[in-house]
Amino acid sequence: MVVRPPAVAGSFYPASSGELSELIDRLLGEARAGASAPKTSASAPKAIVVPHAGYVYSAPIAASAFARVQETITRVVLVGPAHRVFVRGMVSPGADRLATPLGEIEVDTAALASVPEVKPDPAAHAREHSLEVELPFIQKVAPRAKIVPIAVSNASAADVGHVLETLWGGPETLIAISSDLSHYHPYLDGRARDERSVAKIVAHEPTLAGEDACGCAGLNGLARVARRKRLCTELVDLRSSGDTAGSRDAVVGYAAIAYAEAKEAA
C-alpha cells in the first residue's frame, strides 16, 4: 500500500484536521447560502473548474463550485498542472491512496489502468499542490469518492480530451480541472485578461495558453470534450487575490466554472 502524504498542509491550507474541517464546512456553507439557482439545464455538474492557490486566496472561489457537487459522486477525475517537475504527457502519482489531514482517499487504480498513456511519476506529484489542495473539498462533498489524479505539463488538447472521454463514466463520475488564471498583473489588467479567458472557456474554445491559465492543458482538453458533448457551461465565480487576501498591485485570477450535461427530452 503506497500512500502519497500531504506536501502543502500547513502552508496552502491548515494542517490541523479540526481547523481544516471547520474551514471547509464554513466555506461550503457560505457558498450554498449565497448561491443563485444554477443556470445550467441539469442540477448537478458533470465537470467543474476550480482554482488551487493557498486557501486564504482562492478557497472561497473553489467552494462555490464544490458546493454544487452531489454526495452521490463515487469517482473524481482530477487534472491539474505540474508546477515543480516538467512532465511530457500526463502522469499519475503511482500511489494507492492520497492523504490529507482529513484522512486518505483511495486512488482508482483500475480507472488509471484504462488510460495507459497516463504514466506513474511519483516525483512529479511529490511536492505538487494543484491536486492536493482540492482533495479536502472532495473529501467533504463526495466522501465515498475514489480519485483519479492526473498531473500534466505538456499535452495536447486532443490527448487530454481522449483521456477525459475514456474516464467520463456516468453520473457517478465528476471531472475536476484545477487551474488558476492570469498571474501577477495589476488588478484591472488581470481582471480583463481573466474575463477574456473565461469567455473562451465558456465557449468551449481549446485555445488557452500558459499565460492565460496554468492549467491550460486540462482546460483545453475539457473544452474539446465539452464542445463535442454540447455541455451547458456556467461561470459560477470570478475573482482574484486582489478580492480576497492579496495586494491589488499583482494579482492571480481564480474562476469557478460548472459544466452540466443537458437533460434528455421527455
SEBA-120287 format. One line per 3 residues: for each residue x, y, z of N, C-alpha, C. Coordinates in nm, 4 decimals. Each point is the difference from the previous one (the first is absolute). Example, Ala and Ser with C-alpha at 12.3 -4.5 7.8 and 13.67 -1.06 7.14 Angstrom:
BEGIN
1.3190 -0.5690 0.7800 -0.0890 0.1190 0.0000 0.0900 0.1200 0.0000 | -0.0350 0.1050 -0.0720 0.0820 0.1190 0.0060 -0.0770 0.1090 0.0730
***
This chain:
BEGIN
0.0851 -0.1194 0.0000 -0.0851 0.1194 0.0000 0.0883 0.1239 0.0000 | -0.0038 0.0760 -0.1093 0.0796 0.1216 -0.0127 -0.0918 0.1192 0.0246 | 0.0370 0.0842 0.0955 -0.0791 0.1174 0.0349 0.0817 0.1254 -0.0292
-0.0543 0.0888 -0.0789 0.0652 0.1285 -0.0254 -0.0379 0.0948 0.1142 | 0.0966 0.0447 0.0813 -0.0321 0.0871 0.1134 -0.0259 0.1423 -0.0452 | -0.0695 0.0790 0.0815 -0.0213 0.1405 -0.0374 0.1315 0.0756 -0.0028
0.0152 0.0858 -0.0996 0.1239 0.0766 -0.0157 -0.0166 0.1458 0.0406 | -0.1219 0.0541 -0.0062 -0.0173 0.1433 0.0246 -0.0977 0.0288 0.1138 | -0.0322 -0.1022 0.0805 -0.0794 0.0236 0.1201 0.0822 0.0874 0.0940
-0.0625 0.1020 0.0544 0.0705 0.0925 0.0867 0.0544 0.1208 -0.0716 | -0.0040 -0.0023 -0.1337 0.0423 0.1169 -0.0774 -0.1141 0.0461 -0.0907 | -0.0475 -0.0868 -0.0872 -0.1119 0.0373 -0.0873 -0.1344 -0.0090 0.0729
-0.0086 -0.0882 0.0966 -0.1240 -0.0188 0.0756 0.0359 -0.0537 0.1380 | -0.0930 0.0020 0.0965 0.0344 -0.0403 0.1367 0.0443 -0.1456 0.0108 | 0.0990 -0.0233 0.0854 0.0473 -0.1358 0.0252 -0.0828 -0.0702 0.1064
-0.0731 0.0757 0.0790 -0.0868 -0.0564 0.1035 -0.1286 -0.0512 -0.0635 | -0.0349 -0.1256 0.0262 -0.1215 -0.0558 -0.0589 -0.1239 0.0751 0.0464 | -0.0029 0.0372 0.1270 -0.1153 0.0724 0.0511 -0.0151 0.1365 -0.0620
0.1110 0.0732 -0.0094 -0.0036 0.1331 -0.0596 -0.0363 -0.0068 -0.1477 | 0.0569 -0.0980 -0.0693 -0.0279 -0.0151 -0.1432 -0.1458 -0.0367 -0.0228 | -0.0512 -0.0934 0.0778 -0.1388 -0.0415 -0.0147 -0.0949 0.1162 0.0256
0.0256 0.0763 0.1037 -0.0845 0.1142 0.0324 0.0052 0.1055 -0.1094 | 0.1193 0.0252 -0.0539 0.0145 0.1004 -0.1047 -0.0773 -0.0393 -0.1248 | 0.0130 -0.1243 -0.0435 -0.0688 -0.0416 -0.1227 -0.1509 -0.0019 0.0208
-0.0441 -0.0461 0.1147 -0.1437 0.0033 0.0277 -0.0535 0.1430 -0.0073 | 0.0752 0.0938 0.0552 -0.0443 0.1398 -0.0022 -0.0035 0.0539 -0.1422 | 0.1041 -0.0279 -0.0791 0.0057 0.0498 -0.1368 -0.1115 -0.0591 -0.0860
-0.0244 -0.1296 0.0150 -0.1078 -0.0626 -0.0761 -0.1359 0.0541 0.0438 | -0.0154 0.0220 0.1282 -0.1255 0.0557 0.0491 -0.0245 0.1390 -0.0539 | 0.1035 0.0820 0.0001 -0.0141 0.1353 -0.0538 -0.0300 -0.0031 -0.1493
0.0649 -0.0925 -0.0717 -0.0235 -0.0095 -0.1444 -0.1441 -0.0413 -0.0282 | -0.0513 -0.0964 0.0766 -0.1376 -0.0461 -0.0221 -0.1009 0.1068 0.0383 | 0.0284 0.0735 0.1067 -0.0920 0.1038 0.0446 -0.0079 0.1155 -0.0989
0.1129 0.0270 -0.0671 0.0030 0.1130 -0.0911 -0.0220 -0.0352 -0.1444 | -0.0227 -0.1277 -0.0279 -0.0094 -0.0440 -0.1395 -0.1345 0.0349 -0.0597 | 0.0045 0.0437 -0.1242 -0.1229 0.0149 -0.0772 -0.0331 -0.1346 -0.0634
-0.1167 -0.0148 -0.0538 -0.0384 -0.1252 -0.0643 0.0906 -0.0263 -0.1187 | 0.0447 -0.1254 -0.0180 0.0854 -0.0316 -0.1146 -0.0684 0.0355 -0.1317 | 0.0778 0.0561 -0.0914 -0.0550 0.0363 -0.1304 0.0071 -0.1157 -0.0981
0.0745 -0.1063 0.0356 0.0123 -0.1153 -0.0878 -0.1290 -0.0804 0.0002 | -0.0159 -0.0875 -0.0993 -0.1250 -0.0732 -0.0145 -0.0019 -0.1287 0.0813 | 0.1017 -0.0259 0.0771 0.0009 -0.1132 0.0918 0.0397 0.0533 0.1367
-0.0488 -0.0645 0.1038 0.0193 0.0549 0.1335 0.1401 -0.0240 0.0545 | 0.0651 -0.1063 -0.0409 0.1318 -0.0343 0.0536 0.1040 0.0065 -0.1110 | 0.1181 0.0527 0.0281 0.1014 0.0096 -0.1052 0.0620 -0.1345 -0.0348
0.0290 -0.0171 -0.1266 0.0787 -0.1144 -0.0454 0.1485 0.0324 0.0104 | 0.0348 0.1279 -0.0135 0.1391 0.0431 0.0075 0.0051 0.1368 0.0664 | 0.1121 0.0278 0.0629 0.0211 0.1314 0.0605 0.1433 0.0451 -0.0270
0.0184 0.1303 0.0027 0.1331 0.0607 0.0014 0.0144 0.0700 0.1341 | 0.1113 -0.0246 0.0679 0.0229 0.0579 0.1327 0.1443 0.0474 0.0105 | 0.0258 0.1073 0.0754 0.1370 0.0502 0.0171 0.0755 -0.0782 0.1063
0.1311 0.0224 0.0083 0.0819 -0.0813 0.0903 0.1056 0.0786 0.0769 | -0.0224 0.1261 0.0257 0.0964 0.0767 0.0791 -0.0196 -0.0302 0.1484 | 0.0781 0.0664 0.0844 -0.0211 -0.0114 0.1427 -0.1435 0.0347 0.0340
-0.0552 -0.0674 0.1000 -0.1414 0.0166 0.0306 -0.0379 0.1442 0.0305 | 0.0886 0.0750 0.0628 -0.0335 0.1379 0.0346 -0.0296 0.0828 -0.1246 | 0.0578 -0.0413 -0.1131 -0.0187 0.0727 -0.1248 -0.1158 -0.0554 -0.0833
-0.0045 -0.1316 -0.0177 -0.0900 -0.0557 -0.1016 -0.1077 -0.0938 0.0507 | 0.0045 -0.0410 0.1262 -0.0950 -0.1005 0.0466 -0.1462 0.0444 -0.0096 | -0.0336 0.1277 0.0248 -0.1414 0.0369 -0.0168 -0.0508 -0.0194 -0.1421
0.0862 0.0223 -0.0968 -0.0401 -0.0187 -0.1396 -0.0150 -0.1493 -0.0296 | 0.0951 -0.0802 0.0460 -0.0108 -0.1446 -0.0184 -0.1266 -0.0533 0.0653 | -0.0310 0.0499 0.1190 -0.1178 -0.0480 0.0722 -0.1276 0.0236 -0.0786
-0.0055 0.1079 -0.0785 -0.1228 0.0305 -0.0738 -0.0308 -0.1056 -0.1051 | 0.1037 -0.0669 -0.0521 -0.0227 -0.1108 -0.0938 -0.0217 -0.1313 0.0741 | 0.0834 -0.0263 0.1003 -0.0148 -0.1255 0.0736 -0.1344 -0.0089 0.0713
-0.0575 0.1130 0.0368 -0.1292 -0.0015 0.0694 -0.1108 -0.0595 -0.0854 | 0.0197 -0.0070 -0.1314 -0.1014 -0.0553 -0.0898 0.0153 -0.1501 -0.0221 | 0.1094 -0.0581 0.0484 0.0270 -0.1420 -0.0237 -0.0880 -0.0851 0.0908
-0.0539 -0.1071 -0.0559 -0.0896 -0.0889 0.0732 0.0768 -0.1074 0.0768 | -0.0514 -0.0383 0.1170 0.0628 -0.1049 0.0809 -0.0017 -0.1349 -0.0699 | -0.0832 -0.0140 -0.1016 -0.0102 -0.1279 -0.0705 0.1205 -0.0277 -0.0897
0.0859 0.0980 -0.0196 0.1204 -0.0200 -0.0815 0.0897 -0.1034 0.0668 | 0.0422 -0.0999 -0.0772 0.0885 -0.1041 0.0545 0.1365 -0.0041 -0.0689 | 0.0202 0.0880 -0.0985 0.1321 0.0077 -0.0642 0.0222 0.1422 -0.0484
0.1179 0.0527 0.0290 0.0372 0.1336 -0.0460 0.1273 -0.0107 -0.0828 | -0.0092 0.0402 -0.1253 0.1170 0.0085 -0.0875 0.0550 0.1413 0.0167 | 0.1166 0.0102 0.0631 0.0573 0.1289 0.0377 0.1255 0.0257 -0.0827
-0.0028 0.1070 -0.0793 0.1111 0.0331 -0.0896 0.0532 0.1381 0.0356 | 0.1307 0.0091 0.0213 0.0600 0.1286 0.0318 0.1399 0.0113 -0.0577 | 0.0537 0.1208 -0.0041 0.1344 0.0197 -0.0573 0.1097 -0.0465 0.0942
0.1096 -0.0428 -0.0587 0.1200 -0.0340 0.0760 0.0882 0.1245 0.0053 | 0.0085 0.0615 0.1168 0.0746 0.1244 0.0148 0.1484 -0.0218 0.0242 | 0.0353 -0.1050 0.0706 0.1370 -0.0158 0.0501 0.0877 -0.0894 -0.0867
-0.0608 -0.0955 -0.0683 0.0746 -0.0942 -0.0833 -0.0642 -0.0014 -0.1382 | 0.0764 0.0279 -0.1024 -0.0553 -0.0039 -0.1351 -0.0219 -0.1453 -0.0419 | -0.1187 -0.0273 -0.0505 -0.0290 -0.1346 -0.0487 -0.0522 0.0095 -0.1423
0.0314 -0.0988 -0.0778 -0.0549 -0.0106 -0.1349 -0.1242 -0.0878 0.0071 | -0.1091 0.0520 -0.0473 -0.1240 -0.0758 0.0091 -0.0639 0.0143 0.1363 | -0.0607 -0.1084 0.0459 -0.0750 -0.0005 0.1256 0.0541 -0.1071 0.0921
0.0015 0.0297 0.1308 0.0581 -0.0940 0.0961 -0.0882 -0.0128 0.1234 | 0.0023 -0.1183 0.0577 -0.0685 -0.0288 0.1252 0.1045 -0.0081 0.1120 | -0.0427 -0.0023 0.1264 0.0980 -0.0001 0.1094 0.0601 -0.1351 0.0325
-0.0469 -0.1063 -0.0636 0.0535 -0.1317 0.0327 -0.0300 -0.0400 0.1426 | -0.1162 0.0409 0.0506 -0.0382 -0.0278 0.1383 -0.1369 -0.0662 0.0034 | -0.0260 -0.0696 0.1108 -0.1295 -0.0632 0.0205 -0.0976 0.0911 0.0732
0.0563 0.0941 0.0765 -0.0817 0.0939 0.0764 0.0702 0.1349 0.0067 | -0.0801 0.1056 0.0129 0.0525 0.1346 0.0197 -0.0480 0.0485 0.1362 | 0.0924 0.0493 0.0811 -0.0336 0.0390 0.1363 -0.0134 0.1510 0.0133
-0.0937 0.0416 0.0842 -0.0138 0.1388 0.0441 -0.0217 -0.0042 0.1508 | -0.0014 0.1138 0.0664 -0.0315 -0.0028 0.1434 -0.1374 -0.0585 0.0315 | -0.0890 -0.0080 -0.0985 -0.1330 -0.0567 0.0217 -0.0041 -0.1508 -0.0204
0.1120 -0.0603 -0.0366 0.0037 -0.1435 -0.0232 0.0567 -0.0329 -0.1363 | -0.0289 -0.1199 -0.0468 0.0534 -0.0471 -0.1273 -0.1116 -0.0203 -0.1018 | 0.0323 0.0291 -0.1256 -0.0911 -0.0256 -0.1123 0.0574 -0.1129 -0.0833
-0.0822 -0.0963 -0.0308 0.0456 -0.1122 -0.0818 0.0151 0.0426 -0.1451 | 0.1119 -0.0363 -0.0600 0.0215 0.0247 -0.1424 -0.0695 -0.1096 -0.0802 | -0.0693 0.0374 -0.1041 -0.0666 -0.0965 -0.0869 0.1033 -0.0547 -0.0974
0.0725 -0.0997 0.0457 0.1083 -0.0558 -0.0816 -0.0535 -0.0732 -0.1223 | -0.1209 -0.0550 0.0098 -0.0592 -0.0665 -0.1161 -0.0294 0.1011 -0.1100 | -0.0482 0.1185 0.0389 -0.0255 0.1039 -0.0998 0.1295 0.0450 -0.0650
0.1048 0.0166 0.0790 0.1290 0.0393 -0.0572 0.0532 -0.1069 -0.0957 | -0.0277 -0.1260 0.0298 0.0461 -0.1075 -0.0888 -0.0686 0.0080 -0.1359 | -0.1154 0.0644 -0.0066 -0.0723 0.0113 -0.1268 0.0557 0.1115 -0.0885
0.0919 0.0807 0.0546 0.0640 0.1072 -0.0781 0.1521 -0.0171 0.0116 | 0.0557 -0.0980 -0.0708 0.1432 -0.0293 0.0130 0.0898 0.1145 -0.0427 | -0.0556 0.0982 -0.0730 0.0815 0.1155 -0.0354 0.0303 0.0885 0.1200
-0.0727 -0.0182 0.1102 0.0300 0.0701 0.1249 0.0983 -0.0854 0.0782 | 0.1256 0.0433 0.0052 0.1070 -0.0791 0.0595 0.0203 0.0377 0.1472 | 0.0391 -0.0954 0.0840 0.0308 0.0352 0.1386 0.1288 0.0813 0.0094
-0.0034 0.1055 0.0795 0.1170 0.0852 0.0203 -0.0084 0.0599 0.1408 | 0.0408 -0.0766 0.1018 -0.0104 0.0484 0.1378 0.0737 0.1311 0.0229 | 0.1135 0.0216 -0.0681 0.0776 0.1226 0.0215 -0.0776 0.1238 -0.0431
-0.0767 -0.0104 -0.1088 -0.0761 0.1149 -0.0477 -0.1111 0.0372 0.0969 | -0.0514 -0.0982 0.0732 -0.1101 0.0241 0.0925 0.0469 0.0296 0.1422 | 0.1231 -0.0309 0.0324 0.0435 0.0017 0.1395 -0.0225 0.1343 0.0680
0.0325 0.1098 -0.0691 -0.0133 0.1327 0.0599 -0.1058 0.0861 -0.0688 | -0.0764 -0.0607 -0.0889 -0.0968 0.0761 -0.0795 -0.1237 0.0363 0.0824 | -0.0415 0.1262 -0.0100 -0.1149 0.0470 0.0781 -0.1297 0.0069 -0.0798
0.0062 -0.0011 -0.1323 -0.1191 0.0307 -0.0795 -0.1112 -0.1029 0.0188 | 0.0362 -0.1239 0.0270 -0.1000 -0.1025 0.0280 -0.0288 -0.0093 0.1492 | 0.1051 0.0103 0.0802 -0.0143 -0.0213 0.1445 -0.0996 0.0952 0.0641
0.0019 0.1280 -0.0394 -0.0872 0.0957 0.0675 -0.1480 -0.0256 -0.0284 | -0.0313 -0.0758 -0.1048 -0.1393 -0.0322 -0.0297 -0.0493 -0.1199 0.0810 | 0.0909 -0.0812 0.0498 -0.0397 -0.1254 0.0648 -0.0873 0.0199 0.1233
0.0321 0.0928 0.0918 -0.0894 0.0166 0.1152 -0.1425 0.0398 -0.0385 | -0.0148 0.0800 -0.1036 -0.1348 0.0329 -0.0478 -0.0717 -0.1259 -0.0490 | 0.0718 -0.0828 -0.0750 -0.0593 -0.1234 -0.0514 -0.0394 -0.0915 0.1155
0.0853 -0.0071 0.1024 -0.0321 -0.0841 0.1152 -0.1274 0.0461 0.0701 | -0.0276 0.1287 -0.0059 -0.1200 0.0538 0.0638 -0.1254 -0.0184 -0.0852 | 0.0093 0.0310 -0.1293 -0.1212 0.0009 -0.0827 -0.0322 -0.1367 -0.0593
0.1001 -0.0859 -0.0146 -0.0212 -0.1333 -0.0577 0.0817 -0.1014 0.0807 | -0.0409 -0.0261 0.1231 0.0833 -0.0793 0.0909 0.0220 -0.1441 -0.0423 | -0.0807 -0.0516 -0.0921 0.0178 -0.1385 -0.0451 0.0800 -0.0096 -0.1295
0.0465 0.1129 -0.0491 0.0642 0.0007 -0.1316 0.1427 -0.0527 0.0034 | 0.0335 -0.0762 -0.1031 0.1387 -0.0307 -0.0309 0.0533 0.1113 -0.0894 | 0.1319 0.0092 -0.0099 0.0621 0.1094 -0.0750 0.0828 -0.0548 -0.1148
-0.0039 0.0691 -0.1119 0.0871 -0.0301 -0.1144 0.0874 0.1232 -0.0193 | 0.1172 0.0061 0.0635 0.0823 0.1210 -0.0015 0.0966 0.0025 -0.1183 | -0.0063 0.1086 -0.0774 0.0824 0.0113 -0.1204 0.0640 0.1379 -0.0035
0.1323 0.0022 -0.0095 0.0737 0.1258 -0.0171 0.0504 0.0075 -0.1434 | 0.0027 0.1213 -0.0539 0.0398 0.0176 -0.1399 0.0812 0.1276 -0.0148 | 0.1062 -0.0068 -0.0778 0.0762 0.1198 -0.0355 -0.0205 0.0343 -0.1468
0.0242 -0.0985 -0.0836 0.0011 0.0243 -0.1436 -0.0742 -0.1132 -0.0702 | -0.1267 0.0234 -0.0280 -0.0802 -0.0982 -0.0723 -0.1010 0.0749 -0.0844 | -0.0318 -0.0540 -0.1134 -0.0944 0.0661 -0.0899 -0.1415 -0.0099 0.0527
-0.0839 0.0915 -0.0475 -0.1411 -0.0049 0.0357 -0.0631 -0.1309 -0.0449 | 0.0440 -0.0511 -0.1137 -0.0542 -0.1260 -0.0503 0.0365 -0.1154 0.0923 | 0.1247 -0.0030 0.0470 0.0429 -0.1091 0.0876 -0.0704 0.0063 0.1351
-0.0089 0.1193 0.0580 -0.0689 0.0136 0.1278 -0.1480 -0.0311 -0.0171 | -0.0587 0.0492 -0.1083 -0.1401 -0.0272 -0.0255 -0.0283 -0.1481 -0.0142 | 0.0903 -0.0733 -0.0651 -0.0178 -0.1445 -0.0156 -0.0015 -0.0692 0.1360
0.0901 0.0390 0.0888 0.0036 -0.0593 0.1339 -0.1273 0.0328 0.0761 | -0.0455 0.1248 -0.0090 -0.1228 0.0375 0.0696 -0.1199 -0.0783 -0.0519 | -0.0073 -0.0178 -0.1296 -0.1122 -0.0757 -0.0562 0.0052 -0.1459 0.0435
0.1194 -0.0574 0.0063 0.0133 -0.1381 0.0441 -0.0480 -0.0167 0.1436 | 0.0263 0.1013 0.0827 -0.0346 -0.0059 0.1419 -0.1348 0.0642 0.0306 | -0.0738 0.0442 -0.1008 -0.1194 0.0823 0.0175 -0.1037 -0.0638 0.0896
-0.0278 -0.1277 -0.0228 -0.0962 -0.0710 0.0819 -0.1399 0.0579 -0.0080 | -0.0781 -0.0244 0.1051 -0.1368 0.0484 0.0067 -0.0170 0.1005 0.1118 | -0.1190 0.0066 0.0609 -0.0247 0.0997 0.1051 0.0806 -0.0225 0.1262
0.0659 -0.1154 0.0093 0.0839 -0.0256 0.1179 0.1362 0.0684 -0.0083 | 0.0356 0.0507 -0.1185 0.1338 0.0547 -0.0229 -0.0050 0.1503 -0.0192 | 0.0888 0.0689 0.0720 0.0183 0.1448 -0.0143 0.1373 0.0264 -0.0601
0.0056 0.0886 -0.0973 0.1266 0.0472 -0.0553 0.0325 0.1332 0.0670 | 0.1188 0.0118 0.0562 0.0408 0.1248 0.0665 0.1328 0.0463 -0.0581 | 0.0009 0.1182 -0.0570 0.1217 0.0588 -0.0557 0.0487 0.1079 0.0962
0.1222 -0.0149 0.0461 0.0598 0.0942 0.0949 0.0867 0.0994 -0.0760 | -0.0350 0.1281 0.0099 0.0773 0.1019 -0.0715 -0.0245 0.1374 0.0594 | 0.1056 0.0783 0.0114 -0.0132 0.1428 0.0214 -0.0008 0.0677 -0.1370
-0.0233 0.1296 -0.0015 -0.0029 0.0735 -0.1265 0.1271 0.0843 -0.0136 | -0.0113 0.1272 -0.0341 0.1194 0.0818 -0.0232 0.0761 0.0222 0.1298 | 0.1295 0.0256 -0.0135 0.0874 0.0150 0.1160 0.0712 0.1352 -0.0004
-0.0108 0.0701 0.1127 0.0858 0.1132 0.0349 -0.0129 0.1211 -0.0931 | -0.1226 0.0320 -0.0347 -0.0296 0.1237 -0.0718 -0.0708 0.0963 0.0946 | 0.0054 0.1307 -0.0278 -0.0804 0.0936 0.0783 -0.1473 -0.0412 -0.0040
-0.0733 0.0370 0.1033 -0.1355 -0.0505 0.0221 -0.0899 0.0127 -0.1230 | -0.0140 0.1177 -0.0558 -0.0914 0.0192 -0.1119 0.0470 -0.0723 -0.1253 | 0.1308 -0.0010 -0.0226 0.0556 -0.0720 -0.1151 -0.0262 -0.1492 0.0150
0.0256 -0.0524 0.1200 -0.0243 -0.1418 0.0240 -0.1461 -0.0363 -0.0192 | -0.0885 0.0850 0.0475 -0.1429 -0.0269 -0.0161 -0.0393 -0.0058 -0.1472 | 0.0513 0.0928 -0.0788 -0.0314 0.0009 -0.1429 0.0527 -0.1255 -0.0684
0.1218 -0.0383 0.0345 0.0581 -0.1224 -0.0574 -0.0844 -0.1219 0.0370 | -0.0393 -0.0064 0.1258 -0.0756 -0.1163 0.0456 -0.1381 -0.0054 -0.0628 | -0.0614 0.1142 -0.0209 -0.1304 0.0009 -0.0661 0.0113 -0.0530 -0.1425
0.1092 0.0345 -0.0687 0.0207 -0.0534 -0.1352 0.0209 -0.1513 0.0047 | 0.0762 -0.0467 0.0968 0.0242 -0.1443 0.0116 -0.1285 -0.0742 0.0331 | -0.0780 0.0539 0.0912 -0.1253 -0.0651 0.0375 -0.0964 -0.0045 -0.1182
-0.0003 0.1031 -0.0807 -0.0860 -0.0012 -0.1189 0.0367 -0.1167 -0.0917 | 0.1288 -0.0270 -0.0136 0.0432 -0.1149 -0.0805 -0.0413 -0.1313 0.0651 | 0.0154 -0.0081 0.1311 -0.0354 -0.1237 0.0697 -0.1481 -0.0295 -0.0157
-0.0835 0.0997 0.0236 -0.1447 -0.0200 -0.0077 -0.0440 -0.0309 -0.1428 | 0.0747 0.0524 -0.0977 -0.0315 -0.0276 -0.1404 0.0626 -0.1305 -0.0492 | 0.0691 -0.0721 0.0896 0.0635 -0.1280 -0.0340 0.1043 0.0163 -0.1098
0.0797 0.1045 0.0115 0.1088 0.0226 -0.0944 0.1298 -0.0540 0.0605 | 0.0623 -0.1008 -0.0617 0.1203 -0.0615 0.0557 0.1277 0.0751 -0.0389 | 0.0033 0.1303 0.0302 0.1085 0.0841 -0.0508 0.0738 0.0758 0.1103
-0.0176 -0.0392 0.1242 0.0682 0.0694 0.1082 0.1492 -0.0308 -0.0012 | 0.0801 0.0996 0.0371 0.1450 -0.0171 0.0118 0.0400 0.0084 0.1469 | 0.1271 -0.0287 0.0259 0.0474 -0.0006 0.1372 -0.0157 0.1322 0.0708
0.0138 0.1097 -0.0730 -0.0159 0.1304 0.0641 -0.1461 0.0309 0.0332 | -0.0926 -0.0741 -0.0590 -0.1419 0.0165 0.0308 -0.0399 -0.0782 0.1247 | 0.0539 -0.1218 0.0112 -0.0365 -0.0900 0.1091 0.1075 -0.1063 0.0134
0.0481 -0.0210 0.1227 0.1066 -0.0994 0.0180 -0.0502 -0.1408 -0.0293 | -0.1310 -0.0219 0.0128 -0.0575 -0.1301 -0.0325 -0.0585 -0.0054 -0.1391 | 0.0605 0.0719 -0.0935 -0.0564 0.0102 -0.1354 -0.0131 -0.1353 -0.0680
0.0908 -0.0933 0.0259 -0.0097 -0.1304 -0.0659 -0.1279 -0.0718 0.0397 | -0.0305 -0.0008 0.1289 -0.1235 -0.0624 0.0448 -0.1224 0.0741 -0.0495 | 0.0042 0.1330 0.0038 -0.1126 0.0807 -0.0465 -0.0261 -0.0202 -0.1487
0.1055 -0.0038 -0.0794 -0.0170 -0.0187 -0.1437 -0.0512 -0.1400 -0.0320 | 0.0476 -0.0988 0.0751 -0.0506 -0.1352 -0.0208 -0.1479 -0.0102 0.0313 | -0.0404 0.0608 0.1109 -0.1412 -0.0019 0.0358 -0.0824 0.0782 -0.1015
0.0548 0.1087 -0.0531 -0.0736 0.0780 -0.0992 -0.0360 -0.0847 -0.1214 | 0.0929 -0.0820 -0.0446 -0.0275 -0.0859 -0.1163 -0.1147 -0.0955 0.0295 | 0.0030 -0.0594 0.1187 -0.1046 -0.0945 0.0354 -0.1335 0.0729 0.0198
0.0062 0.1152 0.0673 -0.1218 0.0759 0.0265 -0.0685 0.0429 -0.1286 | 0.0792 0.0372 -0.0999 -0.0591 0.0399 -0.1285 -0.0644 -0.1193 -0.0685 | 0.0689 -0.1134 0.0011 -0.0553 -0.1177 -0.0667 -0.1272 -0.0494 0.0688
-0.0002 0.0063 0.1326 -0.1140 -0.0481 0.0764 -0.1063 0.1078 0.0232 | 0.0282 0.1212 -0.0477 -0.0939 0.1117 0.0123 -0.0394 0.0249 0.1456 | 0.1000 0.0070 0.0847 -0.0265 0.0264 0.1405 -0.0477 0.1437 0.0201
-0.0847 0.0186 0.0989 -0.0429 0.1338 0.0406 0.1004 0.0506 0.1037 | 0.0574 0.1162 -0.0247 0.1109 0.0479 0.0822 -0.0333 0.1353 0.0604 | 0.0294 0.0120 0.1284 -0.0367 0.1201 0.0750 0.1172 0.0508 0.0827
0.0275 0.1275 -0.0080 0.0946 0.0641 0.0910 -0.0690 0.0186 0.1344 | 0.0555 -0.0613 0.1036 -0.0581 0.0075 0.1336 0.0603 0.1148 0.0795 | 0.1306 0.0205 -0.0143 0.0680 0.1052 0.0763 0.1273 0.0381 -0.0737
0.0342 0.1269 0.0052 0.1240 0.0492 -0.0590 0.0532 0.1110 0.0891 | 0.1131 -0.0270 0.0629 0.0640 0.0982 0.0860 0.1507 -0.0162 -0.0131 | 0.0725 0.0775 0.0790 0.1449 -0.0114 0.0018 0.0491 0.0154 0.1424
0.1296 -0.0178 0.0166 0.0591 0.0183 0.1319 -0.0201 0.1423 0.0493 | -0.0201 0.0934 -0.0904 -0.0282 0.1375 0.0388 -0.1371 0.0175 0.0620 | -0.0875 -0.0977 -0.0200 -0.1331 0.0044 0.0604 -0.0060 -0.0741 0.1326
0.0975 -0.0859 0.0251 -0.0071 -0.0862 0.1178 0.1014 0.0411 0.1071 | 0.1286 -0.0196 -0.0271 0.0963 0.0238 0.1084 0.1301 0.0633 -0.0451 | 0.0094 0.0418 -0.1241 0.1290 0.0475 -0.0486 -0.0022 0.1447 -0.0446
0.1193 0.0494 -0.0314 0.0146 0.1338 -0.0566 -0.0618 0.0042 -0.1394 | -0.0437 0.1182 -0.0400 -0.0537 0.0162 -0.1352 0.1074 0.0421 -0.0998 | 0.1240 0.0065 0.0445 0.1090 0.0370 -0.0910 0.0350 -0.1132 -0.0954
-0.0109 -0.1249 0.0461 0.0342 -0.1166 -0.0820 -0.0882 -0.1150 0.0458 | -0.1039 -0.0279 -0.0761 -0.1008 -0.0956 0.0437 0.0070 -0.1295 -0.0797 | -0.0595 -0.1045 0.0567 -0.0198 -0.1279 -0.0685 -0.1504 -0.0214 -0.0121
-0.0438 -0.0410 -0.1183 -0.1429 -0.0153 -0.0252 -0.0505 -0.1396 0.0305 | -0.1255 -0.0079 0.0451 -0.0629 -0.1271 0.0364 -0.1418 -0.0050 -0.0547 | -0.0351 -0.1099 -0.0621 -0.1370 -0.0191 -0.0490 -0.0556 -0.1310 0.0510
-0.1298 -0.0002 0.0244 -0.0749 -0.1227 0.0260 -0.1011 -0.0138 -0.1134 | 0.0039 -0.1144 -0.0666 -0.0839 -0.0221 -0.1182 -0.0651 -0.1365 0.0128 | -0.1262 -0.0099 -0.0371 -0.0728 -0.1261 0.0072 -0.0503 -0.0395 -0.1384
0.0137 -0.1279 -0.0316 -0.0451 -0.0561 -0.1266 -0.1068 -0.1048 0.0306 | -0.1091 0.0054 -0.0725 -0.1067 -0.0988 0.0203 -0.0362 -0.0643 -0.1321 | -0.0369 -0.1275 0.0078 -0.0512 -0.0694 -0.1162 -0.1476 0.0348 -0.0151
-0.0404 0.0332 -0.1210 -0.1391 0.0367 -0.0247 -0.0911 -0.1178 0.0321 | -0.1149 0.0306 0.0609 -0.0964 -0.1052 0.0294 -0.0627 -0.0519 -0.1296 | -0.0259 -0.1296 0.0010 -0.0663 -0.0595 -0.1172 -0.1445 0.0516 -0.0083
-0.0451 0.0204 -0.1210 -0.1388 0.0431 -0.0177 -0.0948 -0.1101 0.0470 | -0.1069 0.0401 0.0624 -0.0971 -0.0978 0.0512 -0.0725 -0.0695 -0.1140
***
